[in-house]
Amino acid sequence: MTITDEAKEELSKTLERVHLDPNKYLRLTTPPVWSGEGDFGIVIDEFFEGDHLVEYQDTTVLIMDSDLVLKFPNAFLDFKISDQGSRFTLDIY
């Protein structure tokens, strides 16, 4: 799975705004853990053994379950800005 620099930068900005408790991270996940709109989402969660870490400027900006990474090896998580607003996108190939 590829996480674009734009997505990493936006995740970093999010972490600056939300000030997570120690041992809490942003996690990319799918249902049933994600219960919001769409097929994926980012939640606040703890690190579990085997999780995949995404680093940006020496900081962990995102964690993902290794099964998710293996299930979608060609996916791209991006952050896009358009006339309709800004949002994370997950393109699966």
N, C-alpha and C positions, 0 to 999 in steps of 0.2 A: 504494500500500500504506500502510495506517495502522498505526503502532506506538503503542499506548496508553501513557499516562503511567505506568501500573502496570508495564508491561513495561520501559519506559525506566528506571524507578527500580530495578527488580530487576537489570537489566543493569549499572547503575551500582554496585550493591552487589556484584555478582559481580566487577567490575573491581577494586574495593577489596580483595577477598579474594585474587584470583589474581595480581596484580602482573605483568602481561605485560611481556615484553621490549620495548624500543623498536621501533617499526615493526610491532608485532603488534596485532591487533584481534580482537574477537569478530565472526564472520561467520555470518549466517543463510544456510543453504544446503540443497540437496536432493541426492538421489543423482545421480551416483555420488560426489560429494565427501563427502556425509553417508552413512556406512555403518552408523549405529546404528539403533535401533528407531524406527519411524514414518517418515512421509513427509518430515520436515524435521528439521534440527538446527542447533545452534550450535557452530561449531568455531573454533579459533584459527588465524588466517591473516594474510597480508600484504595491504596495500592495493594494488589494481591500478587503472590508469587507467580511468576510466569507472564505478568503483564508486559506489554511492549511500551517503552517510553519514547516520547517525542521531545527532543531537546531544541531549544532556541536560545542562543546567546547564554549558554551555560545554565539554563533553567529548564526544568521539566514543564512543558506547557500543555501536555496531553498524555493520557495513558489510554491503552486499548487492550482488551482481552486478546491474547495471542490467537485464539480461535477465529476471531473477527479478522485479524490480519491475514491468517492463512486462507480464510474463506474468500476474501476479496483481494488477491495479490496485485491485481492490475487496477485497483480503484484509486481515484484521486480525490482527496479532500482539499477544497479550495475555498477562498473567501472572495466573493464577487460583489462589486458595487455597480449598480445600474440605476436607471431612472425610476425603477420600481422600489428601490431601496438596496440595502446591503444584507448579505446572508451567506452562510456556509452552504456549500454544495458538495455532494458526494456522488461523483460520476463513477459508475461501475462498468468495466469493460470485460 
